[in-house]
Amino acid sequence: MKKYIFYFIAPLLTVSALTVNAQTGAVKKRPATAKSGAVKKPAVVKKSITPAEVAGMLKTSKGSFYKIYTANPGPKAKISDVITFNFIQKTGKDSVLFSSYTAGHPAQAQIQPSRGLGDMMDVFPLLAVKDSALVKIPADSIFKGHEEARPPFFPKGSFLTFILKMEKIQSINEAMAERNAAMEKQKQAEVAAANEYVTSHGLKTTSTSSGLQYVITAPTDKYKPVNGDTVLVNYTGKLLNGKVFDSSIEANAKAAGLDQPGRPYEPISVVVGEGRVIPGWEEALLLMNEGSKATFIIPSGLAYGERGSGAIPPNSTLAFDMELVKVKPAKKTN
């Protein structure tokens, strides 16, 4: 069942017109295509022609069935508003496919005109803050035209089920201001944690304009790479709590319980400037000479940002011990 989960939550989560650039925090929005956030008055489902599963529920103009469990006073979401909501997604037989509660954080979307059944934009504007609702979407409509994508747990006549709770409704300006404030707070917390790490480890680092901190622990006067050069690098990556999450050195990997049978423990090859490694590495490699060793403290904005990666939690500043084993200058073209 797991291989289908992201297929079904994608229509709900990717409809958001609110996107955040991990490096700058800039918020972008699509231009609204409707002049108002007016929502058509829903019609009560006719029980005589409706499956028992949705009998008595209301139906939107797009075909979503819904029932509001908790209706609170207050304004409802309108076009261009940014909403924050929790949801549980289930099959028709109540098997949970996804839960934002389990994931540990709510979802966010910007209200825009509904583009079709399943994008939930026909349901969100019906809810005020703290409202909760049951939504059922006919699977037959979702898979119309691409039956080959229908998983066995959504047979003909079944429904995709969502349980929603509206947590917050904001204007785009309010959402941007909150977002920027949260990012600044996170940035300051990261800086404090990085400085504490540097102090506790007795490192005398140099800081760059990007926020990268580094100390060359074994300098050389050999060739320094430039963009386009291929470099061979040994490394050990750690969180600031000291936990090693990866290493190209077998002894370090084994000591951290990360030994992977069959993995070739050797320096990795990187073409500088190709963007195939995190930005912090791209900057770090240009600061080293062939044969040198260094420690780099890389802020999350130059690493894996808000999403994290595998064993690396979101918003993690990383510490890398690196050795630039060899530099292979790029071939010159005439």
C-alpha positions as CSV (number, residue, x, y, z in Angstrom):
1,M,0.0,0.0,0.0
2,K,2.8,2.4,0.8
3,K,3.8,2.9,-2.9
4,Y,0.4,4.6,-3.5
5,I,0.4,7.0,-0.5
6,F,2.2,9.9,-2.1
7,Y,0.0,9.6,-5.2
8,F,-3.1,10.3,-3.2
9,I,-1.8,13.0,-0.9
10,A,-0.2,14.9,-3.8
11,P,-3.4,16.4,-5.1
12,L,-4.1,17.8,-1.6
13,L,-0.6,19.0,-0.8
14,T,0.6,20.3,-4.1
15,V,-2.4,22.6,-4.8
16,S,-0.8,25.1,-2.5
17,A,0.2,28.3,-4.4
18,L,2.3,29.3,-1.4
19,T,6.0,28.3,-1.9
20,V,9.0,29.2,0.1
21,N,12.5,29.5,-1.2
22,A,14.7,27.7,1.3
23,Q,17.6,30.1,0.8
24,T,15.8,33.5,0.9
25,G,12.4,32.8,2.6
26,A,10.8,34.6,-0.3
27,V,7.1,33.8,-0.7
28,K,5.7,33.4,-4.2
29,K,2.1,33.2,-5.1
30,R,0.2,32.5,-8.3
31,P,-2.0,35.2,-9.6
32,A,-5.6,34.7,-8.7
33,T,-7.8,33.7,-11.5
34,A,-11.1,34.6,-9.9
35,K,-12.4,38.0,-8.8
36,S,-13.8,36.8,-5.6
37,G,-13.7,34.0,-3.1
38,A,-17.4,33.4,-3.3
39,V,-18.5,29.8,-2.8
40,K,-21.5,28.4,-4.5
41,K,-24.2,27.2,-2.1
42,P,-23.9,23.4,-1.9
43,A,-26.9,21.2,-2.6
44,V,-28.0,18.4,-0.3
45,V,-27.3,15.0,-1.8
46,K,-30.4,13.2,-3.0
47,K,-30.4,10.0,-1.0
48,S,-32.4,8.1,-3.6
49,I,-29.5,8.2,-6.1
50,T,-26.5,8.2,-3.7
51,P,-24.5,5.3,-2.3
52,A,-25.2,4.6,1.4
53,E,-21.6,5.7,2.4
54,V,-22.4,9.3,1.5
55,A,-26.1,9.4,2.0
56,G,-27.1,12.6,3.9
57,M,-23.9,14.4,3.2
58,L,-23.7,17.6,1.2
59,K,-22.1,17.8,-2.2
60,T,-20.0,20.6,-3.8
61,S,-20.4,21.7,-7.4
62,K,-17.2,19.8,-8.2
63,G,-18.5,16.5,-6.8
64,S,-16.9,16.3,-3.3
65,F,-19.2,14.9,-0.6
66,Y,-18.7,16.5,2.8
67,K,-20.1,16.8,6.3
68,I,-19.0,19.5,8.8
69,Y,-18.7,18.0,12.2
70,T,-17.8,21.2,14.1
71,A,-19.0,24.5,12.8
72,N,-17.5,27.6,14.5
73,P,-18.4,31.2,14.0
74,G,-16.0,33.4,12.2
75,P,-14.8,34.2,8.7
76,K,-14.2,31.4,6.2
77,A,-11.2,31.1,3.9
78,K,-11.4,33.1,0.6
79,I,-9.4,33.2,-2.5
80,S,-5.7,34.0,-1.9
81,D,-5.9,33.3,1.8
82,V,-3.3,30.9,3.3
83,I,-4.7,28.1,5.4
84,T,-3.0,25.8,7.8
85,F,-4.8,22.5,8.4
86,N,-4.4,19.0,9.8
87,F,-5.8,16.0,7.9
88,I,-6.1,12.3,7.9
89,Q,-6.4,10.4,4.6
90,K,-8.0,7.0,4.5
91,T,-9.3,4.4,2.2
92,G,-13.0,3.7,2.1
93,K,-12.4,0.9,4.6
94,D,-10.7,3.2,7.1
95,S,-7.1,2.2,6.5
96,V,-5.0,5.3,7.1
97,L,-2.8,6.3,4.2
98,F,-1.5,9.5,5.7
99,S,-1.9,11.6,8.8
100,S,-0.4,15.1,9.3
101,Y,-0.7,14.4,13.1
102,T,1.6,11.5,12.8
103,A,3.9,13.4,10.5
104,G,4.2,16.0,13.2
105,H,3.2,19.1,11.4
106,P,0.1,20.5,9.6
107,A,-0.2,21.2,5.9
108,Q,-0.5,24.6,4.3
109,A,-2.1,25.8,1.1
110,Q,-3.2,29.0,-0.6
111,I,-6.8,29.1,-1.5
112,Q,-7.4,29.4,-5.3
113,P,-10.3,28.5,-7.6
114,S,-10.9,24.7,-7.7
115,R,-9.4,23.2,-10.9
116,G,-11.2,19.9,-10.5
117,L,-12.5,17.2,-8.2
118,G,-9.9,16.2,-5.6
119,D,-8.0,19.4,-5.2
120,M,-10.0,20.2,-2.0
121,M,-10.4,23.9,-3.1
122,D,-14.1,23.4,-3.3
123,V,-14.2,22.3,0.4
124,F,-11.6,24.6,2.1
125,P,-13.7,27.8,1.7
126,L,-16.6,26.2,3.6
127,L,-14.6,26.0,6.8
128,A,-13.8,28.5,9.5
129,V,-10.9,28.2,12.0
130,K,-11.3,25.1,14.2
131,D,-14.0,23.7,12.0
132,S,-13.6,20.0,11.3
133,A,-15.1,18.1,8.4
134,L,-15.4,14.7,6.7
135,V,-14.8,14.7,3.0
136,K,-15.4,11.8,0.6
137,I,-14.3,11.9,-3.0
138,P,-15.5,9.3,-5.6
139,A,-12.5,7.2,-6.6
140,D,-14.1,6.5,-9.9
141,S,-13.9,10.2,-10.8
142,I,-10.3,10.5,-9.6
143,F,-9.2,7.5,-11.8
144,K,-11.3,8.3,-14.8
145,G,-9.1,8.1,-17.9
146,H,-6.2,6.4,-16.1
147,E,-7.6,3.2,-14.6
148,E,-4.1,1.7,-14.7
149,A,-3.1,3.9,-11.8
150,R,-6.0,2.6,-9.6
151,P,-4.7,0.6,-6.6
152,P,-6.7,-2.5,-5.5
153,F,-7.8,-0.9,-2.2
154,F,-9.8,1.7,-4.2
155,P,-12.3,-0.6,-6.1
156,K,-15.1,0.8,-8.3
157,G,-17.7,2.7,-6.3
158,S,-15.3,3.4,-3.4
159,F,-14.3,6.8,-2.0
160,L,-11.1,8.6,-0.9
161,T,-11.8,9.8,2.7
162,F,-10.3,12.9,4.3
163,I,-10.9,14.2,7.9
164,L,-9.9,17.8,8.0
165,K,-9.4,20.4,10.8
166,M,-8.9,24.0,9.9
167,E,-6.2,25.4,12.2
168,K,-5.5,28.8,10.8
169,I,-6.7,31.3,8.1
170,Q,-4.4,34.2,7.1
171,S,-4.1,36.7,4.4
172,I,-1.0,36.3,2.2
173,N,0.6,39.2,3.9
174,E,0.0,37.8,7.3
175,A,1.4,34.5,6.3
176,M,4.5,36.1,4.7
177,A,5.2,38.1,7.9
178,E,4.8,35.0,10.1
179,R,7.0,33.0,7.8
180,N,9.8,35.6,7.7
181,A,9.7,36.0,11.5
182,A,9.9,32.2,12.0
183,M,12.8,31.9,9.6
184,E,14.7,34.7,11.4
185,K,14.1,33.1,14.7
186,Q,15.3,29.7,13.4
187,K,18.4,31.4,11.8
188,Q,19.3,33.0,15.1
189,A,18.9,29.7,17.0
190,E,21.1,28.0,14.4
191,V,23.8,30.7,14.8
192,A,23.8,30.3,18.6
193,A,24.1,26.5,18.3
194,A,26.9,26.7,15.8
195,N,28.8,29.2,18.0
196,E,28.4,26.9,21.0
197,Y,29.7,24.0,19.0
198,V,32.7,26.0,17.9
199,T,33.5,27.1,21.4
200,S,33.0,23.7,23.1
201,H,35.3,22.1,20.6
202,G,38.0,24.8,20.8
203,L,37.8,25.7,17.2
204,K,39.2,29.0,15.9
205,T,37.0,29.4,12.8
206,T,36.7,31.9,10.0
207,S,33.2,32.9,8.9
208,T,32.3,33.7,5.3
209,S,29.5,36.0,4.1
210,S,27.2,33.0,3.6
211,G,27.4,32.0,7.3
212,L,29.8,29.0,6.7
213,Q,32.4,28.6,9.4
214,Y,35.7,26.8,8.8
215,V,39.1,26.0,10.1
216,I,41.9,24.5,8.0
217,T,43.3,21.9,10.4
218,A,46.1,20.6,8.1
219,P,47.0,23.3,5.5
220,T,49.1,22.8,2.3
221,D,50.3,25.1,-0.4
222,K,49.3,22.7,-3.2
223,Y,46.8,23.4,-6.0
224,K,43.5,24.9,-5.0
225,P,40.5,23.7,-7.1
226,V,38.3,25.9,-9.3
227,N,34.9,25.3,-10.8
228,G,35.1,22.4,-13.3
229,D,37.9,20.6,-11.5
230,T,37.2,17.1,-10.2
231,V,38.2,16.5,-6.6
232,L,38.4,13.4,-4.5
233,V,37.2,14.0,-0.9
234,N,37.2,12.0,2.3
235,Y,34.7,13.2,4.8
236,T,32.8,12.5,8.0
237,G,29.5,14.4,8.6
238,K,28.0,15.0,12.0
239,L,25.1,16.8,13.6
240,L,26.0,19.3,16.2
241,N,25.1,16.8,19.0
242,G,28.1,14.8,17.7
243,K,26.0,12.1,16.0
244,V,27.7,10.9,12.8
245,F,25.3,10.5,9.9
246,D,27.7,9.5,7.1
247,S,31.4,8.9,6.4
248,S,33.5,7.8,3.5
249,I,36.0,6.4,6.0
250,E,35.2,2.8,7.0
251,A,36.6,3.1,10.6
252,N,34.5,6.1,11.3
253,A,31.4,4.5,9.8
254,K,31.9,1.4,11.9
255,A,32.4,3.4,15.1
256,A,29.1,5.2,14.4
257,G,27.3,2.0,13.7
258,L,26.8,3.0,10.0
259,D,28.9,0.3,8.4
260,Q,27.2,-0.9,5.1
261,P,28.5,-4.2,3.8
262,G,29.4,-3.9,0.1
263,R,29.8,-0.1,0.2
264,P,33.2,1.0,-1.2
265,Y,34.8,3.2,1.5
266,E,36.9,5.5,-0.5
267,P,37.1,9.2,-1.3
268,I,34.1,10.4,-3.3
269,S,34.5,12.2,-6.6
270,V,32.9,15.6,-7.0
271,V,33.0,18.0,-10.0
272,V,33.3,21.4,-8.4
273,G,30.6,23.8,-9.4
274,E,28.2,21.3,-11.0
275,G,25.7,21.6,-8.1
276,R,25.6,17.9,-7.3
277,V,26.5,18.5,-3.6
278,I,25.0,20.8,-1.1
279,P,25.9,24.5,-1.4
280,G,28.0,24.4,1.7
281,W,30.2,21.7,0.1
282,E,30.6,23.7,-3.1
283,E,31.9,26.7,-1.1
284,A,34.0,24.5,1.2
285,L,35.9,22.8,-1.6
286,L,37.0,26.1,-3.1
287,L,38.6,27.0,0.3
288,M,40.8,23.9,0.4
289,N,44.1,23.0,-1.2
290,E,45.0,19.6,-2.5
291,G,46.1,17.4,0.5
292,S,44.6,19.8,3.1
293,K,42.2,18.9,5.9
294,A,39.5,21.1,7.4
295,T,36.4,21.3,9.6
296,F,33.4,23.1,8.2
297,I,30.3,24.2,10.1
298,I,27.5,24.4,7.5
299,P,24.2,26.1,8.3
300,S,21.0,24.4,7.2
301,G,20.4,27.0,4.5
302,L,23.6,25.7,2.8
303,A,22.8,22.1,3.6
304,Y,19.4,20.3,3.6
305,G,17.2,23.2,4.9
306,E,13.7,22.7,6.2
307,R,13.2,19.3,4.7
308,G,16.3,17.5,6.1
309,S,17.5,14.3,4.5
310,G,17.4,10.8,5.9
311,A,19.1,10.9,9.4
312,I,19.5,14.7,9.1
313,P,16.5,16.4,10.8
314,P,15.1,19.6,9.3
315,N,16.9,22.9,10.0
316,S,20.1,21.1,11.0
317,T,23.5,22.8,11.0
318,L,26.1,20.2,10.1
319,A,29.8,19.7,10.9
320,F,32.0,18.1,8.3
321,D,35.6,16.9,8.8
322,M,37.0,16.9,5.2
323,E,40.2,15.9,3.4
324,L,40.8,17.1,-0.1
325,V,42.7,14.0,-1.3
326,K,43.3,14.9,-4.9
327,V,42.5,17.6,-7.5
328,K,42.1,16.7,-11.1
329,P,42.1,20.0,-13.1
330,A,39.5,20.2,-15.8
331,K,40.7,19.6,-19.3
332,K,41.2,22.9,-21.2
333,T,39.3,23.3,-24.4
334,N,40.7,25.2,-27.3
